[in-house]
Amino acid sequence: MFRMIGFDLDGTIADTLPLCIQAFGLALSPYAGHTLSQEEITATFGLDEVGIAKILAGDQWEAGVADYCREYERLHPQVVPDLFPGIRELLHTLKDRGIPLVLVTGKGTPTCTISLKQFGIADVFDEVLCGSDMAPNKVQHLRYLLDKYQLAPEGFCYIGDTATDVDACDQVGVTCLSAAWQDGVTEALEQRNPGKVFDRVADCGAYLLMMTVKYPDHL
């Protein structure tokens, strides 16, 4: 049974990836000296906005990060006004059952904070762990959570939308459920994480409720 559940942000609880790409393009292209392609931008994903700006904006990365955060916040309400349908209800249902919820994301703290405020879910998560400018750090975060809350790996479940999320969970020995509620990703995820891919939030939620028990208090 799962005693703690972790969620990714981009592509899992909300369709924020197009927002990231658009904001990076607008903010960092002037520093790069050309219009950044989607491929150039997404090739840097896994790092937080500081790490991405260091790659794409070079020595002007600090100004690039500031511009990116401004564009991200400006565009957010019109590009991503809400969570994926059903996610808000799932989060609150799990919260009401007393299941500790954590957010483990590759985003940096500034844009993660913007999104949580935009969606009105800042108080849902017991822990919010963000990315690094040096290297992807989800493995370290998952190990930290197991140690801090004295959880066996089988007591933790993480929901993410990429094969790299599955890889990170495999390294730590925790369960990864693959979020495939975006078009065109189910088949690739099924190959990497067979039997644990959900293309509907409702189905993932039903599985999580089956695999958790109601606790009177958090850990």
C-alpha positions in Angstrom: 0.0 0.0 0.0 1.2 3.5 -0.8 1.8 5.8 2.2 3.0 8.8 0.2 2.3 9.9 -3.4 4.4 12.2 -5.5 3.5 14.1 -8.6 5.4 15.7 -11.4 4.2 19.1 -12.6 4.8 19.8 -16.3 2.8 17.4 -18.4 1.4 15.6 -15.3 -0.8 17.8 -13.3 -1.1 20.5 -16.0 -0.2 21.0 -19.6 2.5 23.6 -18.9 5.1 22.4 -21.4 3.8 24.6 -24.2 3.9 27.5 -21.8 7.5 26.8 -20.9 8.6 26.5 -24.6 6.8 29.7 -25.5 8.2 31.7 -22.6 11.8 30.4 -23.1 11.6 31.3 -26.8 10.4 34.8 -26.1 12.8 35.4 -23.2 16.0 33.7 -24.3 16.1 34.1 -28.1 17.4 37.7 -27.9 20.4 36.5 -25.8 21.0 33.5 -28.0 21.2 35.7 -31.1 18.6 33.8 -33.1 15.1 32.5 -32.7 15.3 29.4 -30.6 13.6 26.3 -32.0 11.4 24.1 -29.9 14.0 21.3 -30.4 16.8 23.6 -29.0 14.7 24.4 -26.0 13.4 20.9 -25.1 16.9 19.5 -25.5 17.8 21.3 -22.3 14.8 20.0 -20.3 15.6 18.2 -17.1 17.4 21.3 -15.7 15.7 24.2 -14.0 15.4 27.6 -15.6 18.8 28.7 -14.4 20.5 25.7 -16.0 18.5 26.1 -19.2 19.4 29.8 -19.4 23.1 29.1 -18.8 23.0 26.9 -21.9 20.9 29.1 -24.1 21.8 32.6 -22.9 25.4 32.1 -21.9 27.0 34.8 -19.8 23.7 36.7 -19.8 21.8 33.9 -18.1 20.8 36.0 -15.1 18.9 38.5 -17.2 17.5 35.6 -19.2 16.1 33.9 -16.1 14.5 37.2 -15.0 12.9 37.7 -18.5 11.8 34.1 -18.6 10.0 34.3 -15.2 8.3 37.5 -16.3 7.1 35.9 -19.6 6.0 32.7 -17.8 3.9 34.6 -15.3 2.4 36.9 -18.0 1.4 34.1 -20.3 0.3 31.6 -17.7 -3.4 32.7 -17.3 -4.0 32.6 -21.0 -2.0 29.5 -22.0 -2.6 27.3 -19.0 -5.5 28.6 -16.9 -6.1 25.3 -15.0 -5.0 21.8 -14.2 -5.7 18.8 -16.4 -9.4 17.8 -15.9 -9.8 15.6 -12.9 -6.4 16.4 -11.3 -7.8 18.9 -8.8 -10.4 16.5 -7.6 -7.9 13.7 -7.3 -5.4 15.8 -5.3 -8.2 16.8 -2.8 -9.5 13.3 -2.6 -6.1 12.0 -1.7 -5.5 14.9 0.7 -8.8 14.2 2.4 -7.8 10.5 3.0 -4.7 11.8 4.9 -2.2 10.7 2.3 0.9 12.9 2.2 1.3 14.5 -1.2 4.6 15.8 -2.6 5.5 17.6 -5.7 8.8 16.6 -7.3 9.6 18.6 -10.4 12.5 19.6 -12.6 11.1 23.2 -12.7 12.9 25.9 -10.7 11.4 27.3 -7.6 10.3 30.7 -9.1 8.2 29.2 -11.9 6.9 26.3 -9.8 5.7 28.9 -7.2 4.0 30.9 -10.0 2.1 27.8 -11.3 1.0 26.6 -7.8 -0.3 30.1 -7.1 -2.0 30.3 -10.5 -3.7 26.9 -9.9 -4.5 27.6 -6.2 -2.9 24.4 -5.0 0.1 25.7 -3.0 -1.3 24.3 0.2 -2.0 20.8 -1.2 1.5 19.5 -1.1 3.4 18.6 2.1 6.7 19.0 0.3 7.7 20.8 -2.9 11.0 19.8 -4.3 12.3 21.6 -7.4 15.0 21.1 -10.0 18.7 22.0 -10.3 20.8 24.0 -12.7 23.5 21.3 -12.6 21.8 18.0 -13.5 18.4 16.3 -13.1 17.9 15.6 -9.4 14.7 13.6 -9.1 16.6 10.5 -7.9 18.1 12.5 -5.1 14.8 13.9 -4.1 13.1 10.5 -4.1 15.8 9.1 -1.8 15.5 12.2 0.4 11.8 11.6 0.8 12.2 7.9 1.7 14.8 8.7 4.3 13.0 11.7 5.8 9.7 9.9 6.2 11.2 6.5 6.9 9.4 4.9 4.0 10.1 1.6 2.4 10.3 2.0 -1.4 7.1 0.0 -1.9 5.3 2.7 0.2 5.9 5.5 -2.3 4.3 6.1 -5.7 5.3 8.7 -8.2 3.2 10.0 -11.1 5.2 11.4 -14.1 4.7 11.8 -17.8 8.1 10.8 -19.2 10.4 7.7 -19.6 13.0 9.6 -17.5 10.5 9.6 -14.6 10.3 5.8 -14.9 14.1 5.6 -15.0 14.4 7.8 -11.8 11.9 5.7 -10.0 13.6 2.4 -11.1 16.9 3.7 -9.6 15.2 4.2 -6.2 12.9 1.2 -6.4 9.7 3.1 -6.1 6.5 2.6 -8.2 6.1 5.0 -11.2 2.7 5.5 -12.7 2.9 7.1 -16.2 0.5 9.9 -16.9 -0.5 9.6 -20.6 -3.5 11.9 -20.7 -1.9 13.9 -23.4 -2.4 12.7 -27.0 0.3 10.6 -28.6 2.3 9.5 -25.6 0.6 6.3 -24.5 2.4 3.8 -26.8 5.9 5.1 -26.0 5.2 5.0 -22.3 3.6 1.6 -22.4 6.8 0.2 -23.9 8.9 1.6 -21.1 6.4 1.1 -18.2 4.1 -1.7 -19.2 0.9 -2.1 -17.1 1.4 1.2 -15.3 0.3 3.7 -17.9 -2.9 5.6 -17.6 -4.5 7.7 -20.3 -7.3 8.9 -18.1 -6.9 10.7 -14.8 -10.0 8.9 -13.5 -8.4 5.5 -14.0 -5.2 6.6 -12.4 -7.2 8.0 -9.4 -9.1 4.8 -9.0 -5.9 2.8 -8.9 -4.4 5.1 -6.3 -7.4 4.9 -4.1 -7.3 1.1 -4.3 -3.7 1.2 -3.3 -4.0 3.6 -0.3 -5.7 3.5 3.0 -7.3 6.4 4.8 -5.1 7.8 7.6 -6.5 10.0 10.4 -3.2 12.0 10.4 -0.3 12.6 8.1 3.0 10.9 8.6 
